[in-house]
Amino acid sequence: VTYGPFQPNERGEPFPSVSQIHHDFESIAAMGANVLRVYTVPNRDFAEMAGEYGLRLLVDIPWPKHLDAYDNHAVRDMCLEMVRTEVQKVKDFTNLAGLILGNEIPSDLVRWAGPKKVENLLRDLLREARSELPDTLIGYANFPGTEFLQPTFFDFVAFNVYLYDSPKFESYLVRLRQMYPHSPLILTEIGYHADSENEEDQAQFLGESLAVAYRVGLAGAFVFSWTDEWHTGGYDITDWSFGLVDVERETKKSFHTVSDVFQSAPQCDELPHIPKVSVVVATYNGGKTLGQCLESLETVDYPNFEVIVVDDGSTDDTASILKEHPSIRAISQPNKGLSEARNAGIQASTGEIVAFIDSDCYADPDWLYHIVRQFQLGDFTGVGGPNLTPEEPRLVHQSIALAPGHATHVLFENGDAEHVPGCNMAFLREALIDADGFDPIFRKAGDDVDIAWRLQDLGHRLSFSTAGFVWHHRRSTLRAYIKQQIGYGEAEALLRNKHPQRFNDRGQSIWGGRIYQGLGDTTPLGKPNIQYGIFGSAGYQCIYPPGGSWVYYLMSSIEWWALSLAL
């Protein structure tokens, strides 16, 4: 929850009396909250009191955001010095969760100065804070009015979002999750103004919003605010009632609703039904990463699943690794290719849902929980999720991770999926059986695209869970990466022959949805469109990716490269 700011106490600090702070912290901890966001830098006594109740602090570091620090070097230096001084005050806090370097720079100021200048200033402020606290998590609290501001160099992405339409609220969080797929995303403020007549609405909204935040895959959320007592700009604010308790600290209905959610975290979005899931791992000479994959599956937090590994004729140490995991069912067969291996897993499965994960992936503990929850949100036959690149130590690994051609998802405007990557996908077993499983002609790749298209041709719907992710090791050498891309090309040719209606005359696949890869993956010559609204006043100034540059597409085509090689 957020805490303060308050009318200055007898010591001139923007916090209540010591006795009131103790009372508040006891109630906050009992509610189940574990982090306080404070908007002014507290002293050590305040931090120690919070620590006594198991509370950590997310501290806003103040600097004059309304001044022109973007072109005026004197003001800029003043801001840098202020940040350095304020950060030094929290260096010894043992319960410091992180810092917020700025909160909601006004959209008109960002447009006037230009996003790049604002981002450069934030980068300099971050550098100053880093010099004092190199290991502390640091972020910037953005808001929908400056969605076009993209300071992706912070440790996490933070947004303040006030949107009282629950479906639209969820859609916007999904949008943010798609924009920043590789960064932790936190809601640094969500709240609902409630007087005595609509406390029930506040409670319902906050309960639903916190569950949605978890379901979408956020790293955390802060409820604004703990109490109706609020002092800012030198005045007590008496006409807003966002608190979970009132000024006298009497609890509202929302206090109990939020407490129920916090107490049930992290899995605070209850599953109405817990179907059995069969997890199938098809592997061929994947011994290098198979052990990590199986260990992650053994720690998945879902009560009803089995794991089946199909060894597709491996010649490495796969067999010995499988012996180290006796609780996992192992099937060995001669090398028949990826599709046949997956089909063998389907035949051996006993679950209502069959989920597939590659042997070079490892699962998040809540992976199956989120995949199953997505099935239950609609009439879906298949569900996929993100595959994220883990931190890799070697430069070649990092370079390949940034190269094009990795598995990603394709989504329609309504949120349905047109394609989900084979390394993280799940289907109803009955639908897979009815579709005769995966086509054996796809030995290396393309089987996931084929099954998705065939199921959709039969009238089935696919979906995508932004929270149901796996970590995916990319190829470890340039040779392996090139071999993988050649395999993708062979699969593309097979898909073109089988689904000619989904390709154009130049042999390029035609997607009805959009390929999602995050903010940094637009074409180099493309420029995003921004919906500023009238006079730049839109509450949600959204980024829309460009349609793409024909020059870029021409220069990246096989015809261009063939001509270049010939010349």
NORDA-V601552 format. One record per run of one state. SS is the DSSP state (H for helix, E for strand, - for the rest). FROM is the first residue (numbers start at 0). TO is the last residue. If there is no record, write none. Layout:
ss=(SS,SS)
from=(FROM,FROM)
to=(TO,TO)
This chain:
ss=(-,E,-,H,-,E,-,H,-,E,-,H,-,E,-,H,-,H,-,E,H,-,E,-,H,-,E,-,H,-,E,-,E,-,E,-,E,-,E,-,E,-,H,-,E,-,H,-,E,-,H,-,E,-,H,-,E,-,E,-,H,-,E,-,H,-,E,-,E,-,E,H,-,H,-,E,-,H,-,H,E,-,E,-,E,-,H,-,E,-,H,-,E,-,H,-,H,-)
from=(0,1,3,17,31,34,38,43,52,55,60,72,88,95,103,106,113,114,132,137,143,146,155,160,165,179,184,191,198,216,219,224,226,227,230,232,234,236,244,245,250,251,252,264,276,283,286,298,304,312,317,323,328,333,337,348,352,357,360,363,366,375,381,388,394,402,408,411,416,419,423,428,434,446,457,461,472,477,498,499,502,503,508,509,513,516,518,521,528,530,533,536,542,544,549,555,557,566)
to=(0,2,16,30,33,37,42,51,54,59,71,87,94,102,105,112,113,131,136,142,145,154,159,164,178,183,190,197,215,218,223,225,226,229,231,233,235,243,244,249,250,251,263,275,282,285,297,303,311,316,322,327,332,336,347,351,356,359,362,365,374,380,387,393,401,407,410,415,418,422,427,433,445,456,460,471,476,497,498,501,502,507,508,512,515,517,520,527,529,532,535,541,543,548,554,556,565,566)
